[in-house]
Amino acid sequence: MKDIAIEAVLNRAGCLEVSNQEDKYNKSYFHFVEYFRNRQELTEHDLIIAANFTYGWMPTILNFKTNEFGKSVSILNQCKSNIRISDDDLKTLKKLINNSLVGTSKLLHFINPDVYAIWDSRVCKFLTGKSKVENIQSYWDYLDLCHRIKQDSKFLDIHTKHKNRVGFDFSPMRTIEQIMFINSNKPLL
C-alpha cells in the first residue's frame, strides 16, 4: 500500500456524489461516534456496550474470546489520545473482540475517528484486489495511506462536500474509507 498513489484514490471520489447518503450506516455512525466523544474515560461498561453496537455493523454475532477486559479498557483509553497503539495492544483488542481485526478497527474508529479508520474486506479488496483482512501490518499500512490522503490539498474539498451532502460533521478518515468501500468492485490493483 505504500506504493499506492493518493491521486488514484482521490480520482474515485465521485462515488460519494451518487451514493445513498440516507442509509442506516450514516444514522447510526453519528450516534456511535458521539457516544465516545462525550466520555473522558472509558470503563468496562463502555467497552461491553460499544463492542455490541459495533457488531450491529457486522454479519456475525459478537463473542468475547478472552477475559482481558481490564487491559482492553486501558488500551481503549489510550486510543482516545492521538497516539497510535502498539501491535501488541491491537492484538489484545483483536483477541477480545471476536478475534476480528475488522470489528476491532470499527471500535477504534468510533473511539477516535481522527486516528483510526474502519478496515474491512471491501476496503482491503479496493486496495489490494484481495479480501484478506486479518493482517495487522496491512491495517497499519492502510492507516498510513489514509493519513497521507487526508494531508493532500485536493482532499479537503472532497471531504467538505461529502460532509455537506451527508448533513453532519465526521472525520476525514470516514470519507477516505467510504471512497474505498464504495469502489470495492473496482480495485486499484
BANU-926865 format. One record per residue: residue in three letters; x, z, y of N, C-alpha, C in turn. Coordinates in steps of 0.05 Angstrom, whole numbers, plus 5000, padded with zeros to 4 digits. Layout:
R    aa    npx    npz    npy   capx   capz   capy    cpx    cpz    cpy
R   ALA      X      Z      Y      X      Z      Y      X      Z      Y
...
This chain:
R    aa    npx    npz    npy   capx   capz   capy    cpx    cpz    cpy
R   MET   5016   5000   4976   5000   5000   5000   5017   5000   5025
R   LYS   5042   5006   5022   5060   5007   5045   5064   4979   5057
R   ASP   5060   4959   5040   5063   4931   5049   5038   4919   5061
R   ILE   5016   4933   5060   4991   4922   5070   4991   4921   5100
R   ALA   4986   4897   5110   4985   4893   5139   4960   4905   5151
R   ILE   4963   4919   5173   4940   4931   5187   4920   4909   5194
R   GLU   4930   4887   5203   4913   4865   5211   4895   4855   5189
R   ALA   4905   4856   5164   4889   4847   5141   4865   4865   5137
R   VAL   4867   4890   5143   4844   4909   5141   4826   4905   5165
R   LEU   4837   4904   5189   4821   4901   5213   4805   4875   5214
R   ASN   4816   4854   5202   4802   4828   5201   4776   4830   5184
R   ARG   4773   4851   5169   4749   4854   5152   4728   4872   5166
R   ALA   4733   4881   5190   4715   4900   5204   4688   4888   5211
R   GLY   4685   4862   5210   4659   4850   5217   4637   4860   5198
R   CYS   4644   4870   5175   4624   4881   5156   4609   4904   5168
R   LEU   4621   4918   5187   4608   4942   5199   4584   4934   5216
R   GLU   4584   4909   5226   4563   4900   5243   4538   4892   5227
R   VAL   4541   4887   5201   4518   4878   5185   4510   4898   5164
R   SER   4526   4919   5161   4519   4939   5140   4495   4955   5149
R   ASN   4481   4967   5130   4457   4983   5136   4465   5010   5146
R   GLN   4462   5014   5172   4471   5039   5184   4451   5062   5181
R   GLU   4428   5057   5170   4408   5077   5167   4407   5088   5138
R   ASP   4428   5084   5123   4427   5092   5095   4430   5122   5092
R   LYS   4426   5132   5068   4427   5160   5062   4453   5173   5067
R   TYR   4475   5158   5065   4501   5169   5069   4506   5178   5098
R   ASN   4498   5161   5117   4502   5169   5145   4487   5194   5153
R   LYS   4463   5197   5143   4447   5221   5150   4460   5246   5138
R   SER   4467   5245   5113   4480   5269   5101   4508   5273   5111
R   TYR   4523   5251   5116   4550   5253   5125   4552   5271   5150
R   PHE   4535   5266   5169   4536   5281   5194   4533   5311   5188
R   HIS   4514   5318   5171   4510   5347   5165   4532   5359   5149
R   PHE   4544   5344   5131   4566   5355   5115   4590   5362   5133
R   VAL   4597   5343   5151   4620   5348   5169   4613   5371   5188
R   GLU   4589   5371   5198   4580   5392   5216   4581   5420   5203
R   TYR   4575   5422   5178   4577   5447   5163   4604   5460   5166
R   PHE   4625   5444   5164   4652   5454   5165   4662   5458   5194
R   ARG   4652   5441   5212   4661   5443   5240   4655   5471   5251
R   ASN   4633   5483   5242   4624   5508   5253   4636   5532   5239
R   ARG   4654   5528   5220   4666   5551   5205   4695   5553   5212
R   GLN   4702   5577   5221   4730   5582   5228   4747   5587   5203
R   GLU   4736   5602   5184   4750   5608   5159   4730   5604   5136
R   LEU   4740   5590   5116   4723   5584   5093   4725   5606   5072
R   THR   4704   5610   5057   4702   5630   5036   4695   5617   5010
R   GLU   4695   5632   4989   4687   5622   4963   4659   5612   4964
R   HIS   4642   5625   4979   4614   5616   4983   4613   5588   4994
R   ASP   4630   5582   5015   4631   5556   5026   4641   5535   5006
R   LEU   4661   5543   4991   4672   5525   4970   4651   5517   4950
R   ILE   4636   5536   4940   4615   5530   4920   4594   5512   4932
R   ILE   4584   5519   4955   4563   5502   4968   4574   5474   4974
R   ALA   4598   5473   4985   4609   5447   4993   4615   5429   4969
R   ALA   4626   5441   4948   4632   5425   4924   4606   5413   4913
R   ASN   4585   5428   4914   4559   5418   4904   4547   5397   4922
R   PHE   4548   5401   4948   4537   5380   4965   4554   5355   4964
R   THR   4580   5358   4960   4598   5335   4957   4590   5319   4933
R   TYR   4583   5333   4911   4575   5319   4887   4547   5306   4889
R   GLY   4534   5310   4911   4510   5294   4917   4517   5265   4922
R   TRP   4542   5260   4928   4552   5233   4932   4567   5222   4908
R   MET   4565   5236   4885   4579   5228   4861   4560   5220   4839
R   PRO   4568   5203   4821   4550   5195   4799   4550   5215   4776
R   THR   4566   5236   4778   4568   5256   4757   4560   5284   4767
R   ILE   4556   5302   4748   4550   5329   4755   4575   5345   4759
R   LEU   4576   5363   4778   4599   5379   4783   4603   5400   4761
R   ASN   4627   5402   4752   4636   5423   4734   4662   5435   4745
R   PHE   4662   5461   4749   4687   5473   4757   4705   5475   4732
R   LYS   4728   5463   4733   4745   5461   4709   4766   5484   4707
R   THR   4769   5500   4728   4786   5523   4727   4772   5546   4742
R   ASN   4785   5569   4743   4775   5592   4758   4793   5598   4782
R   GLU   4806   5578   4792   4825   5581   4815   4810   5580   4842
R   PHE   4788   5596   4844   4772   5596   4868   4787   5608   4892
R   GLY   4800   5631   4888   4815   5644   4909   4837   5626   4921
R   LYS   4853   5615   4903   4875   5597   4911   4863   5572   4925
R   SER   4842   5562   4914   4830   5537   4925   4818   5543   4953
R   VAL   4806   5566   4957   4796   5573   4984   4819   5574   5004
R   SER   4841   5586   4996   4864   5587   5013   4874   5559   5020
R   ILE   4875   5541   5001   4883   5514   5006   4864   5500   5025
R   LEU   4838   5504   5021   4818   5492   5038   4820   5501   5067
R   ASN   4827   5527   5070   4832   5537   5098   4856   5524   5110
R   GLN   4876   5517   5094   4899   5502   5105   4891   5474   5113
R   CYS   4871   5463   5099   4862   5436   5105   4850   5434   5133
R   LYS   4840   5456   5143   4827   5456   5170   4848   5451   5192
R   SER   4874   5457   5186   4895   5450   5205   4901   5421   5203
R   ASN   4918   5411   5220   4925   5382   5219   4950   5377   5202
R   ILE   4956   5395   5184   4979   5392   5167   4969   5385   5139
R   ARG   4981   5364   5128   4973   5355   5101   4981   5375   5080
R   ILE   4964   5380   5061   4970   5398   5039   4991   5385   5020
R   SER   5003   5401   5003   5023   5392   4984   5011   5378   4960
R   ASP   5028   5365   4944   5019   5354   4919   5008   5375   4901
R   ASP   5022   5398   4899   5012   5420   4882   4985   5430   4891
R   ASP   4982   5433   4917   4956   5442   4927   4934   5422   4920
R   LEU   4940   5396   4923   4920   5376   4917   4913   5377   4887
R   LYS   4934   5381   4870   4929   5383   4841   4911   5407   4835
R   THR   4916   5430   4848   4900   5454   4844   4871   5448   4850
R   LEU   4866   5436   4873   4838   5429   4881   4826   5410   4862
R   LYS   4841   5389   4855   4831   5369   4836   4823   5381   4810
R   LYS   4839   5399   4799   4833   5412   4774   4807   5428   4776
R   LEU   4804   5442   4798   4779   5458   4801   4755   5440   4804
R   ILE   4756   5419   4820   4733   5403   4827   4730   5380   4807
R   ASN   4722   5387   4783   4715   5367   4762   4740   5351   4753
R   ASN   4763   5360   4760   4788   5345   4754   4786   5317   4766
R   SER   4774   5315   4790   4769   5289   4802   4782   5287   4830
R   LEU   4799   5267   4833   4812   5262   4858   4791   5251   4878
R   VAL   4772   5236   4869   4751   5225   4886   4735   5248   4898
R   GLY   4725   5266   4881   4709   5289   4891   4725   5306   4910
R   THR   4751   5310   4903   4768   5327   4920   4773   5313   4947
R   SER   4777   5287   4947   4782   5273   4972   4757   5275   4990
R   LYS   4733   5274   4979   4709   5276   4995   4707   5304   5007
R   LEU   4712   5324   4991   4711   5351   5001   4732   5355   5024
R   LEU   4757   5345   5020   4777   5347   5040   4769   5333   5066
R   HIS   4757   5310   5063   4747   5295   5086   4726   5310   5101
R   PHE   4707   5321   5087   4686   5336   5101   4697   5360   5116
R   ILE   4718   5372   5105   4730   5395   5118   4747   5387   5142
R   ASN   4762   5366   5139   4779   5356   5161   4780   5326   5162
R   PRO   4759   5314   5174   4757   5285   5174   4778   5270   5190
R   ASP   4793   5284   5206   4814   5271   5222   4840   5268   5206
R   VAL   4843   5283   5185   4868   5282   5169   4863   5268   5142
R   TYR   4841   5274   5129   4835   5264   5102   4813   5243   5102
R   ALA   4818   5222   5087   4798   5200   5084   4787   5201   5055
R   ILE   4763   5191   5052   4750   5190   5026   4763   5168   5010
R   TRP   4770   5175   4985   4783   5157   4966   4765   5154   4942
R   ASP   4757   5129   4936   4741   5125   4912   4748   5098   4900
R   SER   4735   5091   4879   4742   5067   4864   4738   5041   4880
R   ARG   4719   5041   4898   4715   5017   4914   4737   5014   4935
R   VAL   4745   5035   4948   4767   5034   4967   4793   5026   4952
R   CYS   4797   5038   4929   4821   5031   4913   4820   5001   4905
R   LYS   4797   4992   4897   4795   4963   4889   4801   4945   4913
R   PHE   4791   4952   4937   4796   4936   4960   4827   4934   4966
R   LEU   4841   4956   4963   4869   4957   4969   4887   4946   4947
R   THR   4880   4951   4922   4898   4944   4900   4887   4923   4881
R   GLY   4861   4918   4882   4849   4900   4863   4841   4914   4837
R   LYS   4847   4940   4836   4841   4956   4812   4825   4980   4820
R   SER   4812   4993   4801   4795   5016   4807   4806   5042   4796
R   LYS   4832   5043   4791   4845   5067   4781   4850   5087   4804
R   VAL   4835   5108   4805   4835   5125   4829   4849   5152   4825
R   GLU   4857   5160   4802   4867   5187   4797   4897   5191   4803
R   ASN   4911   5171   4814   4939   5174   4821   4942   5187   4848
R   ILE   4954   5210   4849   4957   5226   4874   4974   5211   4894
R   GLN   4995   5198   4885   5012   5183   4904   4997   5160   4917
R   SER   4980   5147   4902   4963   5126   4914   4945   5137   4936
R   TYR   4935   5161   4932   4918   5174   4953   4935   5179   4978
R   TRP   4959   5190   4974   4976   5196   4998   4983   5169   5012
R   ASP   4989   5148   4996   4996   5122   5008   4972   5111   5024
R   TYR   4948   5115   5013   4924   5107   5027   4920   5122   5053
R   LEU   4925   5148   5053   4923   5164   5078   4943   5154   5098
R   ASP   4967   5149   5089   4988   5138   5108   4978   5112   5120
R   LEU   4967   5094   5104   4957   5069   5114   4934   5075   5135
R   CYS   4916   5092   5128   4894   5099   5147   4905   5109   5174
R   HIS   4925   5126   5173   4937   5136   5198   4951   5114   5213
R   ARG   4963   5095   5200   4975   5072   5214   4954   5056   5227
R   ILE   4932   5051   5213   4910   5035   5223   4898   5048   5248
R   LYS   4893   5074   5247   4880   5087   5270   4897   5087   5295
R   GLN   4923   5082   5292   4941   5081   5315   4942   5053   5327
R   ASP   4931   5033   5313   4932   5006   5323   4913   5002   5347
R   SER   4923   4988   5367   4907   4986   5392   4880   4971   5388
R   LYS   4879   4953   5369   4854   4938   5364   4833   4956   5350
R   PHE   4842   4977   5336   4824   4993   5321   4805   5009   5339
R   LEU   4813   5019   5361   4797   5036   5378   4770   5022   5385
R   ASP   4771   4997   5392   4746   4982   5399   4728   4980   5374
R   ILE   4739   4974   5351   4724   4972   5326   4710   4999   5321
R   HIS   4725   5021   5323   4715   5048   5317   4693   5055   5337
R   THR   4697   5050   5362   4677   5057   5383   4651   5042   5379
R   LYS   4653   5016   5373   4629   5000   5368   4614   5010   5343
R   HIS   4629   5017   5323   4616   5027   5298   4602   5053   5303
R   LYS   4614   5072   5317   4601   5097   5324   4576   5093   5340
R   ASN   4576   5074   5359   4553   5068   5375   4530   5057   5358
R   ARG   4537   5040   5338   4516   5029   5320   4504   5050   5303
R   VAL   4521   5069   5293   4511   5090   5275   4495   5111   5291
R   GLY   4504   5117   5314   4489   5135   5331   4499   5164   5332
R   PHE   4522   5170   5321   4534   5196   5324   4565   5193   5321
R   ASP   4579   5214   5330   4608   5214   5330   4619   5220   5302
R   PHE   4640   5207   5294   4654   5213   5269   4683   5203   5272
R   SER   4699   5211   5254   4728   5206   5256   4735   5177   5251
R   PRO   4758   5169   5261   4768   5142   5255   4772   5138   5225
R   MET   4779   5159   5210   4783   5156   5181   4758   5146   5168
R   ARG   4735   5155   5177   4710   5146   5165   4705   5116   5170
R   THR   4711   5107   5194   4708   5078   5200   4727   5062   5182
R   ILE   4751   5070   5180   4771   5055   5163   4761   5054   5134
R   GLU   4753   5077   5124   4744   5078   5096   4719   5061   5092
R   GLN   4702   5060   5112   4678   5043   5109   4685   5013   5108
R   ILE   4704   5005   5124   4713   4977   5123   4722   4970   5095
R   MET   4737   4987   5083   4748   4982   5056   4726   4984   5035
R   PHE   4709   5004   5037   4687   5008   5018   4668   4984   5018
R   ILE   4660   4975   5041   4641   4953   5043   4653   4927   5032
R   ASN   4679   4924   5036   4693   4899   5028   4705   4900   5001
R   SER   4697   4920   4984   4710   4923   4958   4707   4899   4940
R   ASN   4687   4883   4944   4683   4859   4927   4702   4836   4935
R   LYS   4717   4840   4957   4737   4821   4966   4764   4835   4970
R   PRO   4778   4843   4948   4803   4858   4951   4824   4843   4966
R   LEU   4842   4859   4979   4864   4848   4993   4885   4835   4974
R   LEU   4888   4848   4951   4909   4839   4932   4897   4825   4908
